[in-house]
Amino acid sequence: MSAAEKLDFHIIPGAWFRQDLLYPVFGLSTEAVRKYRSRGLWLEGKHYRTDPANVLVYNKEAIEKWMAGQP
């Protein structure tokens, strides 16, 4: 591959995904997401949960609805 060639990656997250994808998918910073959780705007079990590896994961559909102003 030459230097002039560019690779395009398209990320399609599953239903639940890790925090690393929140910015590329929704444009949300780590700090904004922390505030949404701590202020109770995002609910555990609905918008986020802990996976079996004890890592926070986020629900794409629930966040999309929240961002659209839907309950």
mmCIF file as Biopython writes it, N, C-alpha, C and O atoms, coordinates in Angstrom:
data_model
#
loop_
_atom_site.group_PDB
_atom_site.id
_atom_site.type_symbol
_atom_site.label_atom_id
_atom_site.label_alt_id
_atom_site.label_comp_id
_atom_site.label_asym_id
_atom_site.label_entity_id
_atom_site.label_seq_id
_atom_site.pdbx_PDB_ins_code
_atom_site.Cartn_x
_atom_site.Cartn_y
_atom_site.Cartn_z
_atom_site.occupancy
_atom_site.B_iso_or_equiv
_atom_site.auth_seq_id
_atom_site.auth_asym_id
_atom_site.pdbx_PDB_model_num
ATOM 1   N N  . MET A ? 1  ? 0.853   -1.173  0.000  1.0 0.0 1  A 1 
ATOM 2   C CA . MET A ? 1  ? 0.000   0.000   0.000  1.0 0.0 1  A 1 
ATOM 3   C C  . MET A ? 1  ? 0.895   1.231   0.000  1.0 0.0 1  A 1 
ATOM 4   O O  . MET A ? 1  ? 1.834   1.320   0.792  1.0 0.0 1  A 1 
ATOM 5   N N  . SER A ? 2  ? 0.613   2.162   -0.870 1.0 0.0 2  A 1 
ATOM 6   C CA . SER A ? 2  ? 1.412   3.377   -0.953 1.0 0.0 2  A 1 
ATOM 7   C C  . SER A ? 2  ? 0.933   4.395   0.079  1.0 0.0 2  A 1 
ATOM 8   O O  . SER A ? 2  ? -0.145  4.259   0.657  1.0 0.0 2  A 1 
ATOM 9   N N  . ALA A ? 3  ? 1.751   5.405   0.291  1.0 0.0 3  A 1 
ATOM 10  C CA . ALA A ? 3  ? 1.411   6.446   1.260  1.0 0.0 3  A 1 
ATOM 11  C C  . ALA A ? 3  ? 0.187   7.243   0.816  1.0 0.0 3  A 1 
ATOM 12  O O  . ALA A ? 3  ? -0.504  7.837   1.644  1.0 0.0 3  A 1 
ATOM 13  N N  . ALA A ? 4  ? -0.078  7.255   -0.479 1.0 0.0 4  A 1 
ATOM 14  C CA . ALA A ? 4  ? -1.216  8.019   -0.994 1.0 0.0 4  A 1 
ATOM 15  C C  . ALA A ? 4  ? -2.546  7.310   -0.768 1.0 0.0 4  A 1 
ATOM 16  O O  . ALA A ? 4  ? -3.601  7.944   -0.799 1.0 0.0 4  A 1 
ATOM 17  N N  . GLU A ? 5  ? -2.501  6.000   -0.542 1.0 0.0 5  A 1 
ATOM 18  C CA . GLU A ? 5  ? -3.734  5.251   -0.316 1.0 0.0 5  A 1 
ATOM 19  C C  . GLU A ? 5  ? -4.218  5.462   1.108  1.0 0.0 5  A 1 
ATOM 20  O O  . GLU A ? 5  ? -3.425  5.582   2.041  1.0 0.0 5  A 1 
ATOM 21  N N  . LYS A ? 6  ? -5.516  5.505   1.253  1.0 0.0 6  A 1 
ATOM 22  C CA . LYS A ? 6  ? -6.123  5.752   2.557  1.0 0.0 6  A 1 
ATOM 23  C C  . LYS A ? 6  ? -7.049  4.601   2.899  1.0 0.0 6  A 1 
ATOM 24  O O  . LYS A ? 6  ? -7.792  4.109   2.051  1.0 0.0 6  A 1 
ATOM 25  N N  . LEU A ? 7  ? -6.993  4.181   4.147  1.0 0.0 7  A 1 
ATOM 26  C CA . LEU A ? 7  ? -7.893  3.138   4.624  1.0 0.0 7  A 1 
ATOM 27  C C  . LEU A ? 7  ? -9.107  3.796   5.273  1.0 0.0 7  A 1 
ATOM 28  O O  . LEU A ? 7  ? -8.962  4.712   6.083  1.0 0.0 7  A 1 
ATOM 29  N N  . ASP A ? 8  ? -10.274 3.339   4.926  1.0 0.0 8  A 1 
ATOM 30  C CA . ASP A ? 8  ? -11.504 3.796   5.555  1.0 0.0 8  A 1 
ATOM 31  C C  . ASP A ? 8  ? -12.052 2.665   6.407  1.0 0.0 8  A 1 
ATOM 32  O O  . ASP A ? 8  ? -12.247 1.551   5.922  1.0 0.0 8  A 1 
ATOM 33  N N  . PHE A ? 9  ? -12.299 2.955   7.678  1.0 0.0 9  A 1 
ATOM 34  C CA . PHE A ? 9  ? -12.888 1.978   8.576  1.0 0.0 9  A 1 
ATOM 35  C C  . PHE A ? 9  ? -14.281 2.452   8.935  1.0 0.0 9  A 1 
ATOM 36  O O  . PHE A ? 9  ? -14.486 3.621   9.260  1.0 0.0 9  A 1 
ATOM 37  N N  . HIS A ? 10 ? -15.217 1.559   8.877  1.0 0.0 10 A 1 
ATOM 38  C CA . HIS A ? 10 ? -16.580 1.857   9.284  1.0 0.0 10 A 1 
ATOM 39  C C  . HIS A ? 10 ? -16.880 1.013   10.506 1.0 0.0 10 A 1 
ATOM 40  O O  . HIS A ? 10 ? -16.864 -0.217  10.451 1.0 0.0 10 A 1 
ATOM 41  N N  . ILE A ? 11 ? -17.150 1.686   11.599 1.0 0.0 11 A 1 
ATOM 42  C CA . ILE A ? 11 ? -17.417 1.002   12.861 1.0 0.0 11 A 1 
ATOM 43  C C  . ILE A ? 11 ? -18.914 0.914   13.052 1.0 0.0 11 A 1 
ATOM 44  O O  . ILE A ? 11 ? -19.614 1.926   13.051 1.0 0.0 11 A 1 
ATOM 45  N N  . ILE A ? 12 ? -19.397 -0.299  13.217 1.0 0.0 12 A 1 
ATOM 46  C CA . ILE A ? 12 ? -20.813 -0.519  13.466 1.0 0.0 12 A 1 
ATOM 47  C C  . ILE A ? 12 ? -20.914 -1.239  14.813 1.0 0.0 12 A 1 
ATOM 48  O O  . ILE A ? 12 ? -20.702 -2.449  14.896 1.0 0.0 12 A 1 
ATOM 49  N N  . PRO A ? 13 ? -21.239 -0.487  15.863 1.0 0.0 13 A 1 
ATOM 50  C CA . PRO A ? 13 ? -21.293 -1.112  17.186 1.0 0.0 13 A 1 
ATOM 51  C C  . PRO A ? 13 ? -22.481 -2.045  17.328 1.0 0.0 13 A 1 
ATOM 52  O O  . PRO A ? 13 ? -23.501 -1.888  16.658 1.0 0.0 13 A 1 
ATOM 53  N N  . GLY A ? 14 ? -22.328 -3.015  18.210 1.0 0.0 14 A 1 
ATOM 54  C CA . GLY A ? 14 ? -23.431 -3.908  18.541 1.0 0.0 14 A 1 
ATOM 55  C C  . GLY A ? 14 ? -24.399 -3.190  19.464 1.0 0.0 14 A 1 
ATOM 56  O O  . GLY A ? 14 ? -24.298 -1.978  19.655 1.0 0.0 14 A 1 
ATOM 57  N N  . ALA A ? 15 ? -25.324 -3.924  20.030 1.0 0.0 15 A 1 
ATOM 58  C CA . ALA A ? 15 ? -26.318 -3.338  20.925 1.0 0.0 15 A 1 
ATOM 59  C C  . ALA A ? 15 ? -25.653 -2.694  22.145 1.0 0.0 15 A 1 
ATOM 60  O O  . ALA A ? 15 ? -26.041 -1.603  22.564 1.0 0.0 15 A 1 
ATOM 61  N N  . TRP A ? 16 ? -24.663 -3.363  22.704 1.0 0.0 16 A 1 
ATOM 62  C CA . TRP A ? 16 ? -23.916 -2.858  23.855 1.0 0.0 16 A 1 
ATOM 63  C C  . TRP A ? 16 ? -22.457 -2.726  23.434 1.0 0.0 16 A 1 
ATOM 64  O O  . TRP A ? 16 ? -21.900 -3.644  22.831 1.0 0.0 16 A 1 
ATOM 65  N N  . PHE A ? 17 ? -21.837 -1.596  23.743 1.0 0.0 17 A 1 
ATOM 66  C CA . PHE A ? 17 ? -20.436 -1.409  23.375 1.0 0.0 17 A 1 
ATOM 67  C C  . PHE A ? 17 ? -19.709 -0.608  24.445 1.0 0.0 17 A 1 
ATOM 68  O O  . PHE A ? 17 ? -20.328 0.045   25.285 1.0 0.0 17 A 1 
ATOM 69  N N  . ARG A ? 18 ? -18.378 -0.674  24.397 1.0 0.0 18 A 1 
ATOM 70  C CA . ARG A ? 18 ? -17.549 -0.024  25.412 1.0 0.0 18 A 1 
ATOM 71  C C  . ARG A ? 18 ? -17.414 1.472   25.173 1.0 0.0 18 A 1 
ATOM 72  O O  . ARG A ? 18 ? -17.716 1.981   24.093 1.0 0.0 18 A 1 
ATOM 73  N N  . GLN A ? 19 ? -16.954 2.155   26.201 1.0 0.0 19 A 1 
ATOM 74  C CA . GLN A ? 19 ? -16.862 3.607   26.207 1.0 0.0 19 A 1 
ATOM 75  C C  . GLN A ? 19 ? -16.002 4.160   25.075 1.0 0.0 19 A 1 
ATOM 76  O O  . GLN A ? 19 ? -16.236 5.281   24.623 1.0 0.0 19 A 1 
ATOM 77  N N  . ASP A ? 20 ? -15.021 3.408   24.611 1.0 0.0 20 A 1 
ATOM 78  C CA . ASP A ? 20 ? -14.136 3.881   23.544 1.0 0.0 20 A 1 
ATOM 79  C C  . ASP A ? 20 ? -14.903 4.292   22.289 1.0 0.0 20 A 1 
ATOM 80  O O  . ASP A ? 20 ? -14.419 5.122   21.520 1.0 0.0 20 A 1 
ATOM 81  N N  . LEU A ? 21 ? -16.084 3.728   22.070 1.0 0.0 21 A 1 
ATOM 82  C CA . LEU A ? 21 ? -16.847 4.033   20.866 1.0 0.0 21 A 1 
ATOM 83  C C  . LEU A ? 21 ? -17.866 5.157   21.048 1.0 0.0 21 A 1 
ATOM 84  O O  . LEU A ? 21 ? -18.497 5.572   20.076 1.0 0.0 21 A 1 
ATOM 85  N N  . LEU A ? 22 ? -18.036 5.651   22.259 1.0 0.0 22 A 1 
ATOM 86  C CA . LEU A ? 22 ? -19.029 6.706   22.472 1.0 0.0 22 A 1 
ATOM 87  C C  . LEU A ? 22 ? -18.692 7.981   21.703 1.0 0.0 22 A 1 
ATOM 88  O O  . LEU A ? 22 ? -19.587 8.640   21.175 1.0 0.0 22 A 1 
ATOM 89  N N  . TYR A ? 23 ? -17.417 8.329   21.636 1.0 0.0 23 A 1 
ATOM 90  C CA . TYR A ? 23 ? -17.065 9.540   20.904 1.0 0.0 23 A 1 
ATOM 91  C C  . TYR A ? 23 ? -17.210 9.349   19.391 1.0 0.0 23 A 1 
ATOM 92  O O  . TYR A ? 23 ? -17.834 10.188  18.741 1.0 0.0 23 A 1 
ATOM 93  N N  . PRO A ? 24 ? -16.658 8.278   18.804 1.0 0.0 24 A 1 
ATOM 94  C CA . PRO A ? 24 ? -16.839 8.120   17.348 1.0 0.0 24 A 1 
ATOM 95  C C  . PRO A ? 24 ? -18.296 7.958   16.918 1.0 0.0 24 A 1 
ATOM 96  O O  . PRO A ? 24 ? -18.676 8.417   15.840 1.0 0.0 24 A 1 
ATOM 97  N N  . VAL A ? 25 ? -19.110 7.313   17.744 1.0 0.0 25 A 1 
ATOM 98  C CA . VAL A ? 25 ? -20.497 7.051   17.368 1.0 0.0 25 A 1 
ATOM 99  C C  . VAL A ? 25 ? -21.399 8.246   17.668 1.0 0.0 25 A 1 
ATOM 100 O O  . VAL A ? 25 ? -22.207 8.633   16.823 1.0 0.0 25 A 1 
ATOM 101 N N  . PHE A ? 26 ? -21.272 8.837   18.864 1.0 0.0 26 A 1 
ATOM 102 C CA . PHE A ? 26 ? -22.186 9.898   19.295 1.0 0.0 26 A 1 
ATOM 103 C C  . PHE A ? 26 ? -21.530 11.262  19.481 1.0 0.0 26 A 1 
ATOM 104 O O  . PHE A ? 26 ? -22.229 12.263  19.637 1.0 0.0 26 A 1 
ATOM 105 N N  . GLY A ? 27 ? -20.196 11.318  19.466 1.0 0.0 27 A 1 
ATOM 106 C CA . GLY A ? 27 ? -19.504 12.584  19.702 1.0 0.0 27 A 1 
ATOM 107 C C  . GLY A ? 27 ? -19.512 12.996  21.159 1.0 0.0 27 A 1 
ATOM 108 O O  . GLY A ? 27 ? -19.392 14.180  21.472 1.0 0.0 27 A 1 
ATOM 109 N N  . LEU A ? 28 ? -19.655 12.020  22.062 1.0 0.0 28 A 1 
ATOM 110 C CA . LEU A ? 28 ? -19.717 12.300  23.492 1.0 0.0 28 A 1 
ATOM 111 C C  . LEU A ? 28 ? -18.369 12.033  24.150 1.0 0.0 28 A 1 
ATOM 112 O O  . LEU A ? 28 ? -17.776 10.969  23.972 1.0 0.0 28 A 1 
ATOM 113 N N  . SER A ? 29 ? -17.895 13.017  24.914 1.0 0.0 29 A 1 
ATOM 114 C CA . SER A ? 29 ? -16.618 12.863  25.613 1.0 0.0 29 A 1 
ATOM 115 C C  . SER A ? 29 ? -16.778 11.966  26.842 1.0 0.0 29 A 1 
ATOM 116 O O  . SER A ? 29 ? -17.886 11.736  27.324 1.0 0.0 29 A 1 
ATOM 117 N N  . THR A ? 30 ? -15.667 11.480  27.322 1.0 0.0 30 A 1 
ATOM 118 C CA . THR A ? 30 ? -15.653 10.649  28.533 1.0 0.0 30 A 1 
ATOM 119 C C  . THR A ? 30 ? -16.241 11.423  29.716 1.0 0.0 30 A 1 
ATOM 120 O O  . THR A ? 30 ? -16.991 10.866  30.518 1.0 0.0 30 A 1 
ATOM 121 N N  . GLU A ? 31 ? -15.898 12.704  29.817 1.0 0.0 31 A 1 
ATOM 122 C CA . GLU A ? 31 ? -16.386 13.524  30.926 1.0 0.0 31 A 1 
ATOM 123 C C  . GLU A ? 31 ? -17.898 13.736  30.833 1.0 0.0 31 A 1 
ATOM 124 O O  . GLU A ? 31 ? -18.589 13.667  31.849 1.0 0.0 31 A 1 
ATOM 125 N N  . ALA A ? 32 ? -18.415 13.988  29.645 1.0 0.0 32 A 1 
ATOM 126 C CA . ALA A ? 32 ? -19.859 14.173  29.478 1.0 0.0 32 A 1 
ATOM 127 C C  . ALA A ? 32 ? -20.608 12.907  29.879 1.0 0.0 32 A 1 
ATOM 128 O O  . ALA A ? 32 ? -21.635 12.974  30.554 1.0 0.0 32 A 1 
ATOM 129 N N  . VAL A ? 33 ? -20.095 11.765  29.464 1.0 0.0 33 A 1 
ATOM 130 C CA . VAL A ? 33 ? -20.733 10.484  29.779 1.0 0.0 33 A 1 
ATOM 131 C C  . VAL A ? 33 ? -20.714 10.240  31.286 1.0 0.0 33 A 1 
ATOM 132 O O  . VAL A ? 33 ? -21.700 9.765   31.850 1.0 0.0 33 A 1 
ATOM 133 N N  . ARG A ? 34 ? -19.607 10.559  31.936 1.0 0.0 34 A 1 
ATOM 134 C CA . ARG A ? 34 ? -19.517 10.402  33.392 1.0 0.0 34 A 1 
ATOM 135 C C  . ARG A ? 34 ? -20.576 11.263  34.076 1.0 0.0 34 A 1 
ATOM 136 O O  . ARG A ? 34 ? -21.219 10.821  35.028 1.0 0.0 34 A 1 
ATOM 137 N N  . LYS A ? 35 ? -20.756 12.491  33.593 1.0 0.0 35 A 1 
ATOM 138 C CA . LYS A ? 35 ? -21.755 13.387  34.185 1.0 0.0 35 A 1 
ATOM 139 C C  . LYS A ? 35 ? -23.170 12.857  33.973 1.0 0.0 35 A 1 
ATOM 140 O O  . LYS A ? 35 ? -23.999 12.938  34.879 1.0 0.0 35 A 1 
ATOM 141 N N  . TYR A ? 36 ? -23.453 12.322  32.803 1.0 0.0 36 A 1 
ATOM 142 C CA . TYR A ? 36 ? -24.790 11.766  32.542 1.0 0.0 36 A 1 
ATOM 143 C C  . TYR A ? 36 ? -25.093 10.629  33.522 1.0 0.0 36 A 1 
ATOM 144 O O  . TYR A ? 36 ? -26.212 10.515  34.023 1.0 0.0 36 A 1 
ATOM 145 N N  . ARG A ? 37 ? -24.085 9.789   33.791 1.0 0.0 37 A 1 
ATOM 146 C CA . ARG A ? 37 ? -24.287 8.687   34.747 1.0 0.0 37 A 1 
ATOM 147 C C  . ARG A ? 37 ? -24.445 9.214   36.163 1.0 0.0 37 A 1 
ATOM 148 O O  . ARG A ? 37 ? -25.383 8.839   36.865 1.0 0.0 37 A 1 
ATOM 149 N N  . SER A ? 38 ? -23.529 10.087  36.590 1.0 0.0 38 A 1 
ATOM 150 C CA . SER A ? 38 ? -23.530 10.540  37.983 1.0 0.0 38 A 1 
ATOM 151 C C  . SER A ? 38 ? -24.751 11.398  38.316 1.0 0.0 38 A 1 
ATOM 152 O O  . SER A ? 38 ? -25.194 11.406  39.465 1.0 0.0 38 A 1 
ATOM 153 N N  . ARG A ? 39 ? -25.301 12.114  37.347 1.0 0.0 39 A 1 
ATOM 154 C CA . ARG A ? 39 ? -26.473 12.953  37.580 1.0 0.0 39 A 1 
ATOM 155 C C  . ARG A ? 39 ? -27.783 12.197  37.395 1.0 0.0 39 A 1 
ATOM 156 O O  . ARG A ? 39 ? -28.863 12.760  37.573 1.0 0.0 39 A 1 
ATOM 157 N N  . GLY A ? 40 ? -27.685 10.927  37.038 1.0 0.0 40 A 1 
ATOM 158 C CA . GLY A ? 40 ? -28.878 10.111  36.883 1.0 0.0 40 A 1 
ATOM 159 C C  . GLY A ? 40 ? -29.614 10.318  35.572 1.0 0.0 40 A 1 
ATOM 160 O O  . GLY A ? 40 ? -30.750 9.867   35.421 1.0 0.0 40 A 1 
ATOM 161 N N  . LEU A ? 41 ? -28.979 10.999  34.618 1.0 0.0 41 A 1 
ATOM 162 C CA . LEU A ? 41 ? -29.605 11.182  33.313 1.0 0.0 41 A 1 
ATOM 163 C C  . LEU A ? 41 ? -29.586 9.878   32.512 1.0 0.0 41 A 1 
ATOM 164 O O  . LEU A ? 41 ? -30.507 9.586   31.749 1.0 0.0 41 A 1 
ATOM 165 N N  . TRP A ? 42 ? -28.525 9.110   32.703 1.0 0.0 42 A 1 
ATOM 166 C CA . TRP A ? 42 ? -28.438 7.768   32.108 1.0 0.0 42 A 1 
ATOM 167 C C  . TRP A ? 42 ? -28.597 6.764   33.232 1.0 0.0 42 A 1 
ATOM 168 O O  . TRP A ? 42 ? -27.938 6.865   34.267 1.0 0.0 42 A 1 
ATOM 169 N N  . LEU A ? 43 ? -29.467 5.803   33.026 1.0 0.0 43 A 1 
ATOM 170 C CA . LEU A ? 43 ? -29.811 4.843   34.066 1.0 0.0 43 A 1 
ATOM 171 C C  . LEU A ? 43 ? -29.067 3.529   33.883 1.0 0.0 43 A 1 
ATOM 172 O O  . LEU A ? 43 ? -28.938 3.008   32.775 1.0 0.0 43 A 1 
ATOM 173 N N  . GLU A ? 44 ? -28.579 3.007   35.016 1.0 0.0 44 A 1 
ATOM 174 C CA . GLU A ? 44 ? -27.911 1.705   34.975 1.0 0.0 44 A 1 
ATOM 175 C C  . GLU A ? 44 ? -28.925 0.638   34.597 1.0 0.0 44 A 1 
ATOM 176 O O  . GLU A ? 44 ? -30.038 0.616   35.124 1.0 0.0 44 A 1 
ATOM 177 N N  . GLY A ? 45 ? -28.549 -0.231  33.702 1.0 0.0 45 A 1 
ATOM 178 C CA . GLY A ? 45 ? -29.434 -1.275  33.218 1.0 0.0 45 A 1 
ATOM 179 C C  . GLY A ? 45 ? -30.192 -0.865  31.971 1.0 0.0 45 A 1 
ATOM 180 O O  . GLY A ? 45 ? -30.655 -1.720  31.217 1.0 0.0 45 A 1 
ATOM 181 N N  . LYS A ? 46 ? -30.326 0.439   31.746 1.0 0.0 46 A 1 
ATOM 182 C CA . LYS A ? 46 ? -31.003 0.926   30.544 1.0 0.0 46 A 1 
ATOM 183 C C  . LYS A ? 46 ? -29.991 1.525   29.563 1.0 0.0 46 A 1 
ATOM 184 O O  . LYS A ? 46 ? -29.897 1.082   28.418 1.0 0.0 46 A 1 
ATOM 185 N N  . HIS A ? 47 ? -29.244 2.523   30.008 1.0 0.0 47 A 1 
ATOM 186 C CA . HIS A ? 47 ? -28.270 3.191   29.148 1.0 0.0 47 A 1 
ATOM 187 C C  . HIS A ? 47 ? -26.872 2.581   29.280 1.0 0.0 47 A 1 
ATOM 188 O O  . HIS A ? 47 ? -26.085 2.617   28.335 1.0 0.0 47 A 1 
ATOM 189 N N  . TYR A ? 48 ? -26.574 2.033   30.433 1.0 0.0 48 A 1 
ATOM 190 C CA . TYR A ? 48 ? -25.259 1.426   30.659 1.0 0.0 48 A 1 
ATOM 191 C C  . TYR A ? 48 ? -25.381 0.300   31.672 1.0 0.0 48 A 1 
ATOM 192 O O  . TYR A ? 48 ? -26.346 0.221   32.432 1.0 0.0 48 A 1 
ATOM 193 N N  . ARG A ? 49 ? -24.394 -0.555  31.664 1.0 0.0 49 A 1 
ATOM 194 C CA . ARG A ? 49 ? -24.305 -1.636  32.647 1.0 0.0 49 A 1 
ATOM 195 C C  . ARG A ? 49 ? -22.858 -2.104  32.702 1.0 0.0 49 A 1 
ATOM 196 O O  . ARG A ? 49 ? -22.019 -1.635  31.933 1.0 0.0 49 A 1 
ATOM 197 N N  . THR A ? 50 ? -22.569 -3.021  33.604 1.0 0.0 50 A 1 
ATOM 198 C CA . THR A ? 50 ? -21.241 -3.618  33.705 1.0 0.0 50 A 1 
ATOM 199 C C  . THR A ? 50 ? -21.278 -4.980  33.030 1.0 0.0 50 A 1 
ATOM 200 O O  . THR A ? 50 ? -22.163 -5.792  33.300 1.0 0.0 50 A 1 
ATOM 201 N N  . ASP A ? 51 ? -20.308 -5.227  32.148 1.0 0.0 51 A 1 
ATOM 202 C CA . ASP A ? 51 ? -20.267 -6.513  31.451 1.0 0.0 51 A 1 
ATOM 203 C C  . ASP A ? 51 ? -19.587 -7.567  32.328 1.0 0.0 51 A 1 
ATOM 204 O O  . ASP A ? 51 ? -19.115 -7.235  33.415 1.0 0.0 51 A 1 
ATOM 205 N N  . PRO A ? 52 ? -19.525 -8.825  31.887 1.0 0.0 52 A 1 
ATOM 206 C CA . PRO A ? 52 ? -18.916 -9.882  32.702 1.0 0.0 52 A 1 
ATOM 207 C C  . PRO A ? 52 ? -17.445 -9.636  33.051 1.0 0.0 52 A 1 
ATOM 208 O O  . PRO A ? 52 ? -16.943 -10.205 34.020 1.0 0.0 52 A 1 
ATOM 209 N N  . ALA A ? 53 ? -16.748 -8.796  32.275 1.0 0.0 53 A 1 
ATOM 210 C CA . ALA A ? 53 ? -15.352 -8.458  32.568 1.0 0.0 53 A 1 
ATOM 211 C C  . ALA A ? 53 ? -15.257 -7.239  33.493 1.0 0.0 53 A 1 
ATOM 212 O O  . ALA A ? 53 ? -14.173 -6.690  33.691 1.0 0.0 53 A 1 
ATOM 213 N N  . ASN A ? 54 ? -16.397 -6.819  34.058 1.0 0.0 54 A 1 
ATOM 214 C CA . ASN A ? 54 ? -16.483 -5.687  34.980 1.0 0.0 54 A 1 
ATOM 215 C C  . ASN A ? 54 ? -16.098 -4.362  34.303 1.0 0.0 54 A 1 
ATOM 216 O O  . ASN A ? 54 ? -15.471 -3.500  34.919 1.0 0.0 54 A 1 
ATOM 217 N N  . VAL A ? 55 ? -16.482 -4.214  33.032 1.0 0.0 55 A 1 
ATOM 218 C CA . VAL A ? 55 ? -16.230 -3.001  32.259 1.0 0.0 55 A 1 
ATOM 219 C C  . VAL A ? 55 ? -17.583 -2.389  31.901 1.0 0.0 55 A 1 
ATOM 220 O O  . VAL A ? 55 ? -18.522 -3.105  31.552 1.0 0.0 55 A 1 
ATOM 221 N N  . LEU A ? 56 ? -17.676 -1.068  31.988 1.0 0.0 56 A 1 
ATOM 222 C CA . LEU A ? 56 ? -18.924 -0.405  31.617 1.0 0.0 56 A 1 
ATOM 223 C C  . LEU A ? 56 ? -19.158 -0.523  30.116 1.0 0.0 56 A 1 
ATOM 224 O O  . LEU A ? 56 ? -18.250 -0.304  29.314 1.0 0.0 56 A 1 
ATOM 225 N N  . VAL A ? 57 ? -20.377 -0.870  29.752 1.0 0.0 57 A 1 
ATOM 226 C CA . VAL A ? 57 ? -20.797 -0.918  28.357 1.0 0.0 57 A 1 
ATOM 227 C C  . VAL A ? 57 ? -22.084 -0.107  28.236 1.0 0.0 57 A 1 
ATOM 228 O O  . VAL A ? 57 ? -22.820 0.068   29.208 1.0 0.0 57 A 1 
ATOM 229 N N  . TYR A ? 58 ? -22.339 0.382   27.029 1.0 0.0 58 A 1 
ATOM 230 C CA . TYR A ? 58 ? -23.427 1.318   26.801 1.0 0.0 58 A 1 
ATOM 231 C C  . TYR A ? 58 ? -24.380 0.790   25.746 1.0 0.0 58 A 1 
ATOM 232 O O  . TYR A ? 58 ? -23.965 0.119   24.801 1.0 0.0 58 A 1 
ATOM 233 N N  . ASN A ? 59 ? -25.664 1.096   25.909 1.0 0.0 59 A 1 
ATOM 234 C CA . ASN A ? 59 ? -26.699 0.613   25.006 1.0 0.0 59 A 1 
ATOM 235 C C  . ASN A ? 59 ? -26.967 1.640   23.914 1.0 0.0 59 A 1 
ATOM 236 O O  . ASN A ? 59 ? -27.460 2.735   24.182 1.0 0.0 59 A 1 
ATOM 237 N N  . LYS A ? 60 ? -26.637 1.273   22.687 1.0 0.0 60 A 1 
ATOM 238 C CA . LYS A ? 60 ? -26.748 2.174   21.541 1.0 0.0 60 A 1 
ATOM 239 C C  . LYS A ? 60 ? -28.186 2.665   21.344 1.0 0.0 60 A 1 
ATOM 240 O O  . LYS A ? 60 ? -28.411 3.865   21.188 1.0 0.0 60 A 1 
ATOM 241 N N  . GLU A ? 61 ? -29.141 1.766   21.351 1.0 0.0 61 A 1 
ATOM 242 C CA . GLU A ? 61 ? -30.537 2.129   21.099 1.0 0.0 61 A 1 
ATOM 243 C C  . GLU A ? 61 ? -31.078 3.076   22.170 1.0 0.0 61 A 1 
ATOM 244 O O  . GLU A ? 61 ? -31.741 4.061   21.848 1.0 0.0 61 A 1 
ATOM 245 N N  . ALA A ? 62 ? -30.798 2.781   23.442 1.0 0.0 62 A 1 
ATOM 246 C CA . ALA A ? 62 ? -31.292 3.629   24.532 1.0 0.0 62 A 1 
ATOM 247 C C  . ALA A ? 62 ? -30.683 5.022   24.469 1.0 0.0 62 A 1 
ATOM 248 O O  . ALA A ? 62 ? -31.367 6.009   24.739 1.0 0.0 62 A 1 
ATOM 249 N N  . ILE A ? 63 ? -29.406 5.114   24.116 1.0 0.0 63 A 1 
ATOM 250 C CA . ILE A ? 63 ? -28.748 6.418   24.014 1.0 0.0 63 A 1 
ATOM 251 C C  . ILE A ? 63 ? -29.298 7.200   22.821 1.0 0.0 63 A 1 
ATOM 252 O O  . ILE A ? 63 ? -29.494 8.412   22.912 1.0 0.0 63 A 1 
ATOM 253 N N  . GLU A ? 64 ? -29.546 6.516   21.709 1.0 0.0 64 A 1 
ATOM 254 C CA . GLU A ? 64 ? -30.142 7.191   20.548 1.0 0.0 64 A 1 
ATOM 255 C C  . GLU A ? 64 ? -31.506 7.781   20.903 1.0 0.0 64 A 1 
ATOM 256 O O  . GLU A ? 64 ? -31.811 8.913   20.527 1.0 0.0 64 A 1 
ATOM 257 N N  . LYS A ? 65 ? -32.318 7.022   21.620 1.0 0.0 65 A 1 
ATOM 258 C CA . LYS A ? 65 ? -33.637 7.507   22.045 1.0 0.0 65 A 1 
ATOM 259 C C  . LYS A ? 65 ? -33.488 8.691   22.988 1.0 0.0 65 A 1 
ATOM 260 O O  . LYS A ? 65 ? -34.205 9.683   22.857 1.0 0.0 65 A 1 
ATOM 261 N N  . TRP A ? 66 ? -32.565 8.595   23.934 1.0 0.0 66 A 1 
ATOM 262 C CA . TRP A ? 66 ? -32.329 9.677   24.893 1.0 0.0 66 A 1 
ATOM 263 C C  . TRP A ? 66 ? -31.913 10.944  24.159 1.0 0.0 66 A 1 
ATOM 264 O O  . TRP A ? 66 ? -32.404 12.029  24.469 1.0 0.0 66 A 1 
ATOM 265 N N  . MET A ? 67 ? -31.020 10.820  23.197 1.0 0.0 67 A 1 
ATOM 266 C CA . MET A ? 67 ? -30.549 11.974  22.434 1.0 0.0 67 A 1 
ATOM 267 C C  . MET A ? 67 ? -31.672 12.594  21.587 1.0 0.0 67 A 1 
ATOM 268 O O  . MET A ? 67 ? -31.644 13.789  21.294 1.0 0.0 67 A 1 
ATOM 269 N N  . ALA A ? 68 ? -32.642 11.790  21.203 1.0 0.0 68 A 1 
ATOM 270 C CA . ALA A ? 68 ? -33.787 12.283  20.423 1.0 0.0 68 A 1 
ATOM 271 C C  . ALA A ? 68 ? -34.897 12.838  21.320 1.0 0.0 68 A 1 
ATOM 272 O O  . ALA A ? 68 ? -35.927 13.297  20.828 1.0 0.0 68 A 1 
ATOM 273 N N  . GLY A ? 69 ? -34.680 12.792  22.643 1.0 0.0 69 A 1 
ATOM 274 C CA . GLY A ? 69 ? -35.659 13.316  23.585 1.0 0.0 69 A 1 
ATOM 275 C C  . GLY A ? 69 ? -36.809 12.356  23.861 1.0 0.0 69 A 1 
ATOM 276 O O  . GLY A ? 69 ? -37.857 12.763  24.362 1.0 0.0 69 A 1 
ATOM 277 N N  . GLN A ? 70 ? -36.611 11.082  23.534 1.0 0.0 70 A 1 
ATOM 278 C CA . GLN A ? 70 ? -37.647 10.078  23.789 1.0 0.0 70 A 1 
ATOM 279 C C  . GLN A ? 70 ? -37.360 9.386   25.105 1.0 0.0 70 A 1 
ATOM 280 O O  . GLN A ? 70 ? -36.200 9.243   25.493 1.0 0.0 70 A 1 
ATOM 281 N N  . PRO A ? 71 ? -38.412 8.951   25.801 1.0 0.0 71 A 1 
ATOM 282 C CA . PRO A ? 71 ? -38.214 8.258   27.087 1.0 0.0 71 A 1 
ATOM 283 C C  . PRO A ? 71 ? -37.597 6.887   26.938 1.0 0.0 71 A 1 
ATOM 284 O O  . PRO A ? 71 ? -37.377 6.198   27.934 1.0 0.0 71 A 1 
#
